[in-house]
Amino acid sequence: MRALVQRVRRAQVEIDGNCVGRIGQGLLILFGVTLTDTVDDAVKLAQKCAQLRIFEDENGKMNLSLTDVGGAALVVSQFTLYGDTSGSGRRPSFSAAARPEFAVPCYETFIAALKEMKIPVETGVFGADMQVELVNDGPVTLMLEIPKV
């Protein structure tokens, strides 16, 4: 399971010109699921995102988490996080990305876990053609992954 996390001043997602999710300060989280992930992995990844210390404290050091600053999360499903470009062709393979019937429960569990930690959460729509806008703060962008042992 992967989350591409971007610290943002603001972000929003639109579908057909309509805003379906918008946040101010917080994290834009692009969320991807692979074939071997579980809902338990989704909870662990949500905790990692919420507790990641990437917001600046009063001394300008990255010491504060999303929960510390009272920020929000905008979670957008992103199967292309599992795009494989290592082959000789020019088209990515997405065979490692989980099918919707498997990925949706992980996505929903991830969102629910963030909400249980009292984080305001906005979302896109799973599988929709979305346009995402953001103002990356820093910029700070990190890839988080819950590896399989």
C-alpha positions as CSV (number, residue, x, y, z in Angstrom):
1,M,0.0,0.0,0.0
2,R,1.3,3.4,-1.0
3,A,0.5,7.0,-0.1
4,L,2.1,9.9,-1.9
5,V,1.7,12.6,0.7
6,Q,2.0,16.3,-0.1
7,R,2.0,19.0,2.5
8,V,-0.4,21.6,1.2
9,R,-1.7,25.1,2.0
10,R,-4.8,24.1,0.2
11,A,-6.1,21.4,-2.2
12,Q,-9.2,20.4,-4.0
13,V,-10.6,17.8,-6.3
14,E,-13.1,18.3,-9.1
15,I,-15.2,16.0,-11.2
16,D,-16.8,17.4,-14.3
17,G,-16.1,21.0,-13.1
18,N,-17.8,20.4,-9.7
19,C,-15.7,20.5,-6.5
20,V,-16.2,17.3,-4.5
21,G,-13.5,17.8,-1.9
22,R,-11.6,20.8,-0.6
23,I,-9.2,21.4,2.3
24,G,-7.0,24.2,3.6
25,Q,-3.8,23.4,5.4
26,G,-3.1,19.7,5.6
27,L,-2.2,16.8,3.5
28,L,-3.1,15.7,0.0
29,I,-2.8,12.0,0.1
30,L,-2.8,10.0,-3.2
31,F,-3.6,6.5,-2.1
32,G,-2.8,3.2,-4.0
33,V,-3.5,-0.4,-3.2
34,T,-1.6,-3.5,-4.5
35,L,-2.7,-7.1,-4.7
36,T,-1.3,-8.2,-1.3
37,D,-2.6,-5.4,0.8
38,T,-5.1,-5.7,3.7
39,V,-7.4,-3.5,5.6
40,D,-5.0,-3.8,8.5
41,D,-2.4,-2.2,6.2
42,A,-4.8,0.7,5.5
43,V,-5.1,1.4,9.3
44,K,-1.3,1.3,9.7
45,L,-0.8,3.6,6.8
46,A,-3.4,6.1,8.0
47,Q,-1.7,6.2,11.4
48,K,1.6,6.8,9.7
49,C,0.2,9.7,7.6
50,A,-1.5,11.3,10.6
51,Q,1.6,11.1,12.8
52,L,4.2,12.0,10.2
53,R,6.1,15.0,11.5
54,I,6.4,17.2,8.4
55,F,4.8,20.5,9.6
56,E,7.0,23.2,11.0
57,D,7.2,24.1,14.7
58,E,7.8,27.6,16.0
59,N,11.6,27.2,15.2
60,G,11.0,26.3,11.6
61,K,11.8,22.6,12.1
62,M,9.6,19.8,10.8
63,N,8.5,18.5,14.2
64,L,4.7,18.6,14.0
65,S,2.2,16.1,12.6
66,L,-1.2,16.6,10.9
67,T,-2.9,16.0,14.2
68,D,-0.6,18.5,16.0
69,V,-1.5,21.4,13.6
70,G,-5.2,20.5,13.3
71,G,-4.9,20.0,9.6
72,A,-7.2,18.2,7.2
73,A,-6.6,15.4,4.7
74,L,-7.8,15.2,1.1
75,V,-7.6,11.5,0.1
76,V,-7.7,10.6,-3.6
77,S,-7.5,7.1,-5.0
78,Q,-4.6,6.7,-7.3
79,F,-4.0,3.2,-8.9
80,T,-1.2,4.6,-11.0
81,L,1.0,4.7,-7.9
82,Y,1.6,1.0,-8.8
83,G,2.5,1.7,-12.5
84,D,5.6,-0.2,-13.5
85,T,7.8,1.4,-16.1
86,S,10.8,-0.9,-15.7
87,G,10.0,-2.9,-18.9
88,S,11.4,-2.1,-22.3
89,G,8.2,-0.6,-23.6
90,R,6.9,2.9,-23.2
91,R,3.5,2.0,-21.7
92,P,3.3,1.4,-17.9
93,S,2.0,-1.8,-16.6
94,F,-0.6,-1.6,-13.9
95,S,-0.8,-5.3,-13.1
96,A,0.3,-4.7,-9.5
97,A,-2.6,-2.4,-8.8
98,A,-5.5,-4.0,-7.0
99,R,-8.9,-4.3,-8.7
100,P,-11.6,-2.0,-7.4
101,E,-13.5,-4.8,-5.6
102,F,-10.3,-5.4,-3.5
103,A,-9.1,-1.8,-3.3
104,V,-12.3,0.0,-2.3
105,P,-12.5,-1.6,1.1
106,C,-8.9,-0.6,1.8
107,Y,-9.6,2.9,0.6
108,E,-12.7,3.2,2.8
109,T,-10.8,1.7,5.8
110,F,-8.0,4.2,5.3
111,I,-10.5,7.1,5.3
112,A,-12.3,5.8,8.3
113,A,-9.1,5.4,10.3
114,L,-8.1,9.0,9.6
115,K,-11.6,10.1,10.8
116,E,-11.3,8.0,14.0
117,M,-8.2,10.1,14.7
118,K,-10.4,13.2,14.5
119,I,-8.8,14.4,11.3
120,P,-11.2,16.2,9.0
121,V,-11.2,14.2,5.7
122,E,-12.4,15.2,2.2
123,T,-12.2,12.7,-0.7
124,G,-12.4,12.3,-4.4
125,V,-14.6,9.6,-5.9
126,F,-13.0,6.2,-6.3
127,G,-12.3,5.4,-10.0
128,A,-13.6,8.7,-11.3
129,D,-11.8,11.0,-13.7
130,M,-10.7,13.7,-11.3
131,Q,-8.8,17.0,-11.6
132,V,-6.7,17.7,-8.5
133,E,-5.4,21.2,-7.7
134,L,-3.0,22.0,-4.9
135,V,-0.6,24.5,-3.5
136,N,2.2,22.4,-2.3
137,D,3.7,23.9,0.9
138,G,7.5,23.7,0.9
139,P,7.3,21.8,-1.3
140,V,7.1,18.7,0.9
141,T,6.3,15.4,-0.9
142,L,6.9,12.0,0.5
143,M,6.1,8.4,-0.6
144,L,4.9,6.3,2.3
145,E,4.6,2.5,2.0
146,I,3.5,-0.3,4.1
147,P,5.8,-3.1,3.0
148,K,4.9,-6.8,3.0
149,V,7.2,-9.1,4.9
